[in-house]
Amino acid sequence: MFSPNRMRPELPEKQKKPVSPDAKKRLWAVLGMSVALLVIYYGTMAIKPELTQPVMLAYMIGFAGFLITYLAYNRAFVNKDVTVDMLPKDWSEEKKQRFVADTKEREVKSRWMLVFIISFVVVFMAEMLYLFVWDGWLSKMLSGMTSA
């Protein structure tokens, strides 16, 4: 229904799912790893600028390695939503159950790799913000304000 105060329809209240302790651990791990990678990168940039490019190259290689391994281990998630009914008829029921369970098990077992993958993405995003926002127009805008 429409609210008299607003012109958009009211949405039903959603129940928030409680965050599992395992998800909280992963969140803190991603945060910690992101901070560690950022400190290494920007520390290298401040102390020895000539090593910045090799460090970023190592980060890119690490990111690509983790991403390819994650996708290969999870079979590129091709079988993610496969149910027992979708599998070949000539397979035994036990083999079908094992296949579906294995797909879910692989997804759970490989979650630790996401900590590294997400952390590398955060570092790359921070670097892009630094290069194109801070070092670009924002630093020029700030220097223009201080010289006035």
C-alpha positions as MATLAB code, in Angstrom:
seq = 'MFSPNRMRPELPEKQKKPVSPDAKKRLWAVLGMSVALLVIYYGTMAIKPELTQPVMLAYMIGFAGFLITYLAYNRAFVNKDVTVDMLPKDWSEEKKQRFVADTKEREVKSRWMLVFIISFVVVFMAEMLYLFVWDGWLSKMLSGMTSA';
ca = [
       0.000    0.000    0.000;
       1.001    3.605   -0.393;
       1.910    5.670    2.607;
       0.391    9.163    2.664;
       3.815   10.619    3.543;
       5.664    8.977    0.685;
       4.968    8.308   -2.932;
       6.650    4.893   -2.911;
       5.066    1.699   -1.635;
       5.960    0.461    1.823;
       8.042   -2.678    1.877;
       7.396   -5.398    4.399;
       9.827   -5.543    7.312;
      12.543   -8.111    6.728;
      13.780  -10.313    9.504;
      17.538   -9.996    9.854;
      19.384  -13.273    9.928;
      21.849  -13.482   12.778;
      25.470  -13.464   11.641;
      27.170  -16.767   12.369;
      30.377  -16.798   14.430;
      32.170  -18.376   11.457;
      31.112  -15.479    9.203;
      32.334  -12.988   11.812;
      35.710  -14.759   11.923;
      35.987  -14.584    8.147;
      35.058  -10.899    8.175;
      37.774  -10.117   10.733;
      40.243  -12.256    8.785;
      39.489  -10.328    5.587;
      39.821   -7.037    7.437;
      43.119   -8.068    9.032;
      44.565   -9.446    5.819;
      43.500   -6.320    3.903;
      45.178   -4.069    6.462;
      48.338   -6.221    6.414;
      48.527   -6.165    2.601;
      47.895   -2.405    2.529;
      50.608   -1.786    5.142;
      53.080   -3.888    3.160;
      52.240   -2.128   -0.094;
      52.138    1.455    1.167;
      55.095    0.814    3.491;
      57.120   -0.355    0.518;
      55.962    2.691   -1.424;
      57.140    5.016    1.367;
      60.438    3.288    2.175;
      61.628    2.043   -1.229;
      59.468    3.406   -4.048;
      61.405    1.421   -6.660;
      60.016   -1.810   -5.137;
      56.383   -0.695   -5.482;
      55.962   -2.182   -8.944;
      57.426   -5.619   -8.035;
      55.231   -5.763   -4.911;
      52.128   -4.937   -6.948;
      53.149   -7.537   -9.525;
      53.526  -10.117   -6.737;
      50.058   -9.137   -5.470;
      48.595   -9.596   -8.955;
      50.226  -12.993   -9.333;
      49.013  -14.018   -5.865;
      45.496  -12.810   -6.635;
      45.423  -14.643   -9.971;
      46.762  -17.802   -8.336;
      44.178  -17.807   -5.563;
      41.336  -16.965   -7.951;
      42.231  -19.656  -10.478;
      42.741  -22.227   -7.711;
      39.423  -21.287   -6.098;
      37.519  -21.559   -9.367;
      39.245  -24.778  -10.428;
      38.684  -26.439   -7.048;
      35.006  -25.509   -7.134;
      34.699  -26.614  -10.779;
      33.873  -23.009  -11.739;
      30.580  -23.443   -9.841;
      29.048  -25.159  -12.859;
      27.425  -27.787  -10.613;
      26.366  -25.406   -7.825;
      22.605  -25.729   -8.237;
      22.544  -29.297   -9.515;
      20.071  -31.547   -7.744;
      19.918  -35.332   -7.637;
      17.092  -35.287  -10.211;
      19.287  -33.496  -12.771;
      22.087  -36.070  -12.729;
      22.329  -38.926  -15.268;
      19.788  -41.730  -14.843;
      22.452  -44.425  -15.137;
      24.185  -43.224  -11.941;
      23.319  -45.002   -8.720;
      21.439  -43.052   -6.064;
      24.491  -43.227   -3.806;
      26.763  -41.764   -6.504;
      24.296  -38.931   -7.116;
      24.160  -38.113   -3.394;
      27.967  -38.164   -3.163;
      28.248  -35.818   -6.150;
      25.826  -33.248   -4.695;
      27.430  -33.496   -1.245;
      30.916  -33.148   -2.741;
      29.929  -29.937   -4.528;
      28.683  -28.397   -1.276;
      31.707  -29.690    0.627;
      34.118  -28.146   -1.878;
      32.419  -24.779   -1.509;
      32.773  -24.890    2.278;
      36.361  -26.189    2.233;
      37.546  -23.451   -0.122;
      36.102  -20.489    1.785;
      39.491  -19.710    3.331;
      40.775  -18.730   -0.121;
      38.151  -15.994   -0.283;
      39.948  -14.212    2.569;
      42.952  -13.709    0.295;
      40.930  -13.011   -2.851;
      38.782  -10.322   -1.208;
      41.807   -8.795    0.530;
      43.670   -8.475   -2.765;
      40.612   -6.837   -4.340;
      40.497   -4.327   -1.454;
      44.190   -3.489   -2.006;
      43.657   -3.016   -5.753;
      40.632   -0.784   -5.100;
      42.602    1.276   -2.560;
      45.423    1.693   -5.067;
      43.013    2.787   -7.799;
      41.424    5.315   -5.432;
      44.868    6.594   -4.506;
      46.025    6.878   -8.101;
      42.920    8.315   -9.685;
      41.168   10.173   -6.876;
      43.666   11.210   -4.224;
      46.776   11.630   -6.367;
      44.733   13.002   -9.235;
      42.114   15.665   -8.858;
      41.715   15.642   -5.050;
      45.355   16.534   -4.299;
      45.224   19.279   -6.943;
      42.000   20.590   -5.476;
      43.467   20.590   -1.950;
      46.678   22.288   -3.088;
      44.593   24.929   -4.833;
      42.693   25.598   -1.620;
      45.865   26.019    0.446;
      47.539   28.368   -2.039;
      44.562   30.744   -2.105;
];
